Amino acid sequence: MNDVQSTNAGNVSLWRMFTISIAALYLELFLIRWAGTEVRVFAYVQNLVLVTCFLGFGVGCLRSDKPDRLISSLKDLLVLAVIVSFPVIGGFGQQKASVFFGGFMYELSNFLTLSPDAALWGFENLSYSPHMFLMFSILAVFMVALLLGLIASIMVPMGQWIGYCFDRSPDVVKTYTANLAGSLVGTWLLVILSMLYLPPGYWVALAIALVLVSAPLTKQDLFKGICLMLVTTFVLVLGQKGTAGSEGSVYWSPYQKLTVMPKPEQGGYVVRVNDTNYMSMASTTKEFQKKNPAFAAQLPDSVYDSPFRFAAKTDDVLIVGAGAGNDASAALRQGAKHVDAVEIDPMIYKLGKRLHPDHPYDSPKVNVVINDARNFMRTTKKRYDVIIFGLLDSHTGYSGYSNLRVDNYVYTKDAFAQARRLLKPDGILALKFEVRPPWLWIGQRFYRTLSEVFGREPVTYYVGYVTDMVWSGSVFLESDNADLWSRAKHPDLKKFIAAHPAIFKPSLAEAPAPATDDWPYSYNQGHFIPRTYLTVSAILLVIALFMVRSSFAVREKATWTPFLLGAGFMLMETQLVSRLTLYFGTTWIVNSIAISAVLLTLVLANLVVEAAGKKTNGPVFYIVLVISILANYFIPWERLPYSSWATGLMLSGAYATSIFMAGLIFTSTFAQAPDKSKTLGANVIGAVAGGLSQNASFIFGLKALLPMAALCYVGAALFGKAKAA
């Protein structure tokens, strides 16, 4: 007896929908978070993992007449875990070999990140011959296609069961409300696990447990499910250390996987993010310098200390992207009396406070702020002698709803203008960034951006590695005071700059256009879709066409109204999440609250539809929705003379109006549809199209998604009218 046979059609309850919705949404978020940390290329295309989940879910809804056993989702999940955690063998020293679990997919997907038009840090593969690089790139495309296919396959049974429940529901609106409520709970379950800093073994165990309790199972399937839970959890625990081998310790923050590698011979630690070297905790104590005089002699010229040589004063220092404490330690060495150290990742701060050899975060002079840099700069009233932009170069996206990284908004022209306003009259701004081939254009972009913000070309130089713990970087110095350039002409500093020339050609004519808050893609060379994103999107499009070829009713007019509603809503939601972070911070909790607010707004729309007892998808509703979307597009929110919170709240209210109207229209359309599962399936497949269409923001900017959403809703209204006729 299968799952369907064990469930009487008349007994499909709101509780059943609620529990399946919890499992489906939680499983989706787990896949996005886990895949983004363990498969390198997915760290930069997280929204495509989300879109892949939608694809599987939508296909499931279209095939909900005979739902598959949910146990099949768990089998595919185990296969995915095994592939992602597949080991490679590597060596340490001359004789010792180590097994790096997860190294196979990390290394293979890395070939797709070596793209000269987007800085995705795939430079490890530059050493391969062209022939080998091509061969491994083709294999990488195949493996990424396999992973995306498995992710979609995992979600298909979840979509089948939710579609099945809708088709057998006596009250679709109440059932949809239960679906939204379950999605809200599923969202916060992963948030809670992230708050507790728990590793993926816990995530997957809870995901499987939710699947097992969400739909009826035979005793045999329940036993299989428990076995699959144990094996899958074991695989993830085994693969947790990734490329750290036996030496590193792994921690999970709300944003990323952090691997701490001890370096006892240098008295410090290296921290890897998602298995890539990211930062160090370098010892610069007096004892260490005394034992290493060569290091002590070079330290004043390091990427951490050298910017302070150009400062008139160092009393008040702001560090954005403070990391584990190297910059704070340098500020204290240079005589800072007060340091505001802003770091977005609480786990990185905890590691720095506990492990950094210099213990800068124990100093009473250092005030640590766990917050997004833009949010802090927008809200603080203080002024600084030195503002340091640390070596951020994030490897992590902040939301599955976009391809933005955690630090994208930190490197825009608008961000540097905000920082400029925080400088004292003779203060300096120091931007540090690891500019390297083949992405030298990113150095030119920063050079041009700072020139346009300050009205004068920055003092620029490049500092190489001092040791394996004190890394290299390009440094850009700016100020509103011409004394900076006068100081740069002093013999000692002039000699220093001459000995450390910029690694890129400082040229305004050849520099790419600056990133802005509307086009915040500082890691992209220009206003076009980078090769990596285009490749993965093309892979996903082929998979989508294959999966929907027999179940998506292309020729039926009834299909296109929910399809366009889904596409429009996805575009609108993406713009909402991206925009709100500018006012409330690019943090994981803001992202979670924004998604929760969307779900609650849709629940409110459901309650209104149920109370009204009449259609809420007529022309008037569409007109109000389109006007509200276009109003959000044309209103210059960033120019309003209010605080960031006040502007953010007004923006939230404006977007809530659009979300609410979209909810009214969809709920009414859904309730009137004769085939609920097919309508929901078409809507979710439309969201897939909307997700892929987000790539247009690489060309036109994020705000362009709003008129695209408006066009989708106009199209939905026209198809709805044609159907009614």
N, C-alpha and C positions, 0 to 999 in steps of 0.2 A: 504494500500500500504506500503510495507516495504522499507528499505533503498536501497536494490538492485534495486527494481522496479523503484524507483524514480531517479536512475542514469542510463542514457543511456550509453551503453558500449562504444560508440564512443566518449563520452564526459569526459572520465576519463583523467584528465589533470595532468601535472606536478605539478600544484599548489595543486591539491587534494592529490597527493602523498606527497608533501612537508608538508602539514598541518597534515596529518595523522601520518607522521613520527615524527613530533614534539610532537604530543600527545602521541604516543607510547613510545618514549624514555623518555619523561618527566615522564609519568606514571610509567614506570619501575624504574626510579631513586627515585621517591617519595616512592614507595613501599619498596625499599631497605632501604632507610634512615629512614622511619617512623617505619617499622617493627623492625629494629635493635635497636631502642630506646624504644619501648613499649613492646616488647616481649623479655624477658631476654635472652633466648637461642639464638635468632637470632642476638644478639649483637656480638656473637663469631663465627657465621657461616654465615656472610653476603654474602659470595660468593654463598652459596647455595640458598639464596633468589634470587640473580641474576640468577642463573641457573634455578630456578623455573619459573621466568619471561620468560626466553628463552624457556622453555618447553611449556608454554602456547602459546607463540608467534609462535613457530614452528608448534605446533599442529594446530593452526589457519591457517597457510599457507597451510598445507596439506589438510585442509577442506575448501578451499577458493572458491569452485565452487558456494556455496550459503552462502554468508556472513551473519552472524547474525546481528541483530540490535546492534549498539554500546551501546544502552541503557542498554543492559544486563550486560555489564562491570560495569556500574555504580550501578546496583542493587547488584552485587556481592561485589562491593567495600563497599557499605553500610553495608552489612552483616558482612564483615570483620571488619569494624570499630566498629560495635556494639559488636562483640565478644571480640575484643582486649580491648575495653573500659569498658567491663562488670565489675560492681563494686563488692567489698566485703565490709563487715562491720567490723570495728575494733574499739577498745576502747582506750580512753585516760583517764588515771587516773581510779577512781573507778566507776564513774557514766556516764561520757560523752562518747557517741558513735559517730563515724564518718564514712562517706562513702568514701571509697578509689576507685575512678574510675580507671579502668585498673588494679586493684589489682588482679583480678581473673587470668588473663593470666600471669601476672608477677609471682605470687606465683606458679602457676601450671607448667609453663615452667621451673621454677627454679629447679624442681626435676631432669631435664635432665642435669643440670650443676653440680650436685654433683658427680663428677667423680674423683677418686683418682689418675688417670693417667694424668690429665690436670687440672691446677689451674684455674677454672672458677668461683670460689667463691660462690658455692652453699651451703655454710656451714649452712645457716639458717635451713636447713632440717635435720640436724644431730639429732635434738631432737625427731624426729618421731620414732615410733616403727618400726621394720622391716616389719611387716604386713601392717601398714598404708603407709609406704614408698613405698612398692611394688604396692599397690593399686593406689596411686596417680601417681606413675611413669607410670603405664599402661594408666591411664587417660591422662597424659601429652603427651604420644606418640600419642594417638588418637586425641587430640586437636591440636597438632603440625601438624599432617597429614591433619586435616581439614583446618588449616590455609594455609598450602602449596597448598592444592588443590584449595582453594579460590583464592590465588594469581595467580596460573596458569590459573584458569578460567577467571579472570579479563583480562588477556592478550590475550586469545583466539580470541575474536572478532577483536582486533587490528591486529593480524596476518592474520585473514581472509580478512580484508579489504586491507591490503598491498599486500597480494597475489593476490587478485582480481584485483587490479590496475596493477600489473605486467603482469598478463595474458592478459590484454586488452590494453597494452601499444604498440604503434607503434614503439617505440625506447627504448629498454630495458636499454641500457647503460645510456641514458639521465634520464630515470626514476630512475635508481639506484643512479645516482648522486643526484637527488632531494631527494631521500630517505636518503642519507648520510648527505646532507645539513640540512635536517629537524632534523636529529638525533643530529647534532652539535648544532643547536638552542635549542633543548630540553634539552641538557646537561647544557647549560649556563643559561637557565631560572632558574633551581634549584640553580645554583651557585649564581645567583643574589639574590634570596630570602634568601639564606644562608648568604650572605654578609650583608644583611639588618637585620639579626637576627630575622626573622619572624617565628612564630610558625606554626605547621602543619595545622591549620585551613586555613591559606592562601595557603599552598601548595596544599591541596586537592581541594580548590575552583578553583584554576587555573587549576589543572589537569582535573577536570570535565568540566570546560569551554572550554579547548582545545579539549576534546573529543566531546563536543556538536557542535563545529564549524568545526571539521575536516571531517565530512561526512554528507551527506544530511539527514535531519530528517523531519518527518511529524510534523505538529503543535502539535499534541497530544504527540508525543515523546519529542518534545522540552519542553513542559510544564512539562512532567514527569521528564525530565533531570534537569530542574531548581529546581523542588521540591526535587529531590534527592540531588542536590548540597547543598541546604539549610539544609536538615536534616543531611546529612553526616558531613557537616561543624560543625553543632551544636553538634553532637556526639563527634567529635574530640576536640572541645573547652571544652565540659563538661569533657572529659577524660584527658585533658591536665595536670591537677595537679597531676594525678596519686596518688601515695601513700602519697603525701604531705598533703592531707586533706585540711582544711581551713587555716592552719597556714603558709604554705610555699608560696614562690613566684617562679614562673617557668620562666626560660630563655632558649633560644635555641641558641647554638653556632653553628658554621659550622661543629662541630664534634659530639655534643651530647646534650642531655637534662639535664639542670642543675636546681636543685631545692634548693633554699636557705631557710633553716629553722632557724629562730631566736631563740636564747637561752638567753633571757634577764637575767636570774638568774646567768649566767656565763659570761655575757657581750660579747658574741660572736655569731657566726653562724656556722651551719653545712651545708655543700654543698653535695647534692646527685647527682650522675651521673646516669642517666637512672634508677632513683628510688632506687639506692643503695648508702648507706653512703660512701663518697669518701674522703672528706677532711673537715677540720674545719678552722675557722678564730678565733683563740684563743686570748683573751685579756691577755697581760702580762704587761700592763702599770704599772707604779709605784703606781698609785692610787689603781689599782686592787690588786696588790701584798700586799699593805699596809692593805687592808681590808681582805685579805686572806693569813695570814702568813704561814699556812700549805702548801698552794700552792707555795708560794714564796720559801719555804725551799726545795721543791722537784724539782723546775724548772731547776736548774743546772744539775740534773740527767735525764732530759727528753730526748726523742729521738731527739729533736731539738737542745738542748744546749750541751748535753754530748759529741758529737764528737769534739767540739772545745776545750775541756779539754785536748785532746791528741795532739793538734797542737802546733808546735814551734812558729809559728806566725799566725796572722789572718788578716793581712793587706789586701790581695787580695783574694777574695772568688768568686768562680763560683758555681752557683746552677743550675742544670739541672732538669727540672720538678719543677719549683719554685712555681707553684700553686697560691693560693690566698695570700701568703706572710708570712706564719709561719716561713719558713727557713730564709727568708731575715730578718725578725724581730730578729731571734736568732743571725744571723751574726752581726747585728748592736749592739745587746746587748753585744756581745763578742769582740767588739772593731774593727770590720772591717772598713777599710778606703775606700774600693771600693768593690762593689758587682755587678757582672754580673748575673742577674736573667733571665734564659732562660725558657720560657713557650710557649708551642705550641698553646694553646687555647686562643684567644684574649678575649673571654667573661669571662673566669676565671680571667684573669688579670684585666679586667674592674671591676668585682665584688670585687676583692681584694683591688683595689685602692679606691673604693667607700665605702666599708663596713668594711674592716679589722680594728678592734679597735686600733691597734698599728700604722696604716698608714705607713707601711714600704716603700711602693712604692712612698710616697711623699718625701722621703729622697733624698737629692742631691747625697748621696753616692751610691745609688742604680740605676743601669742602667738596665732597663727591655728590653729584646730582645724577640720579638714574632717570634719564629722560632723553627724548629725541632732541638733537642739536638745534633744529629749526624752531621747535617749540620753545626751547630755552631762550634762544636769541630773540624771539619775537616777544617774550614776556618779561625778560629781565630789564631792570632800570640801571644796572651798574655800568661803569665805564672802565676800560682796561688799558694798561700800558702795552701788553702783548696779548694777541689772540693767536693761538696755535690751532691749525687744522691738522689733526693727527693723520697718521697713515691709515686711512679708513679702508679704501678699496674693498668694499664688501663683497662677499661671496654668497650672500643670502638675500632672497626676496622676502618682502614683509607680508605679502598676501597672495593667496592663490588666485585672486581676482585681477591681477595685473602682472606685468613683467618688470615692475619697478623693484629695484634693490633697496635695502634699508637706507642706504646713503645717497640715493639719487637726488633727493631734494636738498642735500647739503652742498652740492657742487653746482648749483644754478647761479646765474647772474643775480637773481633776486636774493639768494642766500648771502652772497658776498656783500651785497648792498646793505643787508641787515647787519652783518658783522661790522661793516665800515661805520655804521652809526653808533656802535658800541665802543669805538676807539676813543681814547683821550686825545687831545690836540696833537701831541707828539708820539702817539702810540703807533705800533706797527702790527701788521697782520702777516703771519707766516703760514703759507700753505705747503704741506709736504705730501708728495705723491710718488709712488714707484712707477716712473715712466720708463718703459723699456720697449725694444723692438718686438713685434712690428707695429706697435701702437704709439709711435712717437707723436702722432697727431694729437693725442690727448694732452701732451705737454703744451703743444701750440695752442690748443683750445683754452687751457687755463691761462696761458700768457695773454691771449687776446681778451678773455673775460675780465681778468683783473685790470687790464689796461682800460677797458671801457668803463668799469666801475669807478676806478680811481682817477682816470684821466691822465695816467702816466704809466709807461711801461715798467713792469716790476724788475727788481733786482733778482737775478736768477742764477742758480748754480746747481751742481750735482755733486753729492757726496757718496763715495763708494763705501763698501763694507769696512768697518773698523775691525770687527771680529764676526764670528758666526752668530753672535748675539746682538750686536749693534749693526743694524742693517743699513742698506743704501737708500737713497731717495733724492728726487729733485725737490729743490726748495725755491719758492716764489715769495718775495717780500714786497709788501706794499705799505703805503702810509699816506695820510693827508698832509704830512709835513715834509717839505723838501729836504730837511736835515737828514733823512734816511739816505738819500743819494749822496749827500755831502760826506756822511760817515763812510759810505761804501767806497769813497775815493781816498780815504786814509790809507797810508802805505801798507799797513798790516792786512787790512780787509781787502784792499785792491789786489794784493799779492795772493790772498786766499781765493778770491773769485777767479783770478787768472789761472790758478792751479786746479780749480774745480769747475771747468766750463760746463754749460748745460749740455745734456746728452742729446737734445733735439735742437733744431734750428730755430732760435727765437725770432719769429717773423709774424707780423700781423697780416701780411698779404696772403700767406699760405695757410693760415690757421682756420680750422672749421669754425662755424658759427657757435656762439656760446649756448650752453644749455639754459633753459628758462623754466619757470614753474609750470608752464603749459607744455613745454617739450623738455622734460628733465632727463633726457637720455645722454648724460655726459659720457657714458661708456660707448656710445655709438658714434661712428665717424660722421655720419650725415643724416639728412632727412630721407632715409630709405630703409627698407626692411633688411637687417643684416642677414648674412648668409646662414648663420646657425639657426636663427629663428625661422627663416624661410624653409630650410631643410626639414626641421622638426614639424613645422606646420604642414608641409607637403606630405610628409609621412602620415600624419594624423588625418589629413583630408582623404588620402587613399584608403586608409582603414575605415573611415566613416562611410565613404561611398560603397565599400564592400559590405559593411554590416547592415546598411539600410536599404540595399538594392531591392530586396523583395518585400519589405514591410512598410516602406514609406510611400503613401499614396500620392504620388506627384501630380497626377491628373485630376484629383478631386479638389474642388475649390474649398471645401471644408477643412482641408489640411493646412492651407496657407494662412488663415487667420491666426490660429494658435502658434504656428511656426513663426510668423512675424512678431507676434506678441512676445514670444520667448527671446527672439533676437534683440528686439528693442529693449526689453527689460535687462538683459545681460549687459548691453552697452551702457545703459543708464546706471546700473549698479556698479559697474567698473569705474565710471567717472565719479560716482558718489564716494566710494571708498578711497579713491586716489585723492580727491579734492579735500575731504575732511581731514586727512592726515596733515595737511598744511597748517591747519588751525588747532588741531588737538594733539598732533605728534604722530610720527611714523612708528608707532609702537604696536606690539602684538595685542595689547589689551584694547587699544583704540580700534584696531581692526575688528576684534571680536565683538566689541560693543556696537560698532557700525553695522555688522552683519545681523546682530541680534535685533537692532532697531528696525532694520528692514523687515525681518520676520514678524516682529510685533506689529508693525504698520500693516502688513498683509493680513494678520489676524484681525486687526481692527476693521479693515475693509470687508472681511468675511462677515463680521458681526453686523455691519451696516447693511450688507446685501441681504442677510437673513432677516433683519428687522424690517427692511423696506418692502420685501416681498414682491419686488418688481425688477424689471431689467435695468441694469446699470451699465450697459454697453452700447447705448445709442450714440448718435452723432455728437450730442452735446458733451458727453463724457470724453469722447476722443478729442474734441476741440479744446476742452479745458486742459487735458493732459498735454497735448502738443504745445499749447501756449505756455504752460508751466515749464516744459523742457526748454523751449526757446528762450524764456525769461531767464532761466538759469545760465544759459549760454551767453546772453547779452549783458547781463548785470555785471559790472566790474567789481566783484566782491573784494578783490585785493586793494581797491582804492577807497573803500568805505572808511571813514574816520573814526573807527571804533576799535576796541581791544580785540585781540585774536579770539577770545572766548565769545564775545558778543557777536562778532562777525560769523564765527563758526556756528553759533546757535541759530542765527538767522539763515545761514546757508543750509543747516540741517532741516529747519522748518520748510524751506523752499523745496528741498529734495524730498522731504516727507510728503509734501503735497503731490509731487509727481508719482512717487511710489504708491501712495494711497489711491490715486486715480487709476494707475495701472492695475492695482489689485482689484478695484471695483470692476474694471472691464474684464479682466481675465476670469474672475470668479463667476461672474454672470455668464460669460461665454462658455465656461467649463460646465456650469450647471445645466445649460440648455443643450449641450452636445448629446447626441444619442449614444455615441460610443466614447465613454469617458477615458478609457485607457489609451485609445488611439489619439484622442485630443491631447492628453497629457504627454504622450510620446512625441507628437508633433511639436508641442511647445518646448520640450526639453531639447529636441534636435535643433530647434530654432536657436536655443541658447548656445548650442555648439557652434552654429554659424556665427552668432554674435561674438562668441569667444575668439574664433579665428579672425573675425573682422577687426578685433582690437589691434591687430598688427598695423592697421591704418594710422594709429596714433604715432607710430614711428615716423610716418611721413608728414602728417598734418598737425600733430599735437593731440593732447588728451581731450581738450574741449571739443574737438571735431567729432568725438563719439556722441555728443548730444544731438546735433542735427541728424547724424546717422540714425540715432534711436528714434527721433521724431519722424523721419522718413519711414521707418519700419512700422510705426503706429499708424501713419497715414495709409500705408499699404494694407495693414490689417483691417482698417475701417472700410476701405474700398472692397476688399474681398468679402468682408462680412455683409456689406450692402448687396454685393452681387449674389451671394448665397441666399439672402433673404428674398431677392427678386426672383 
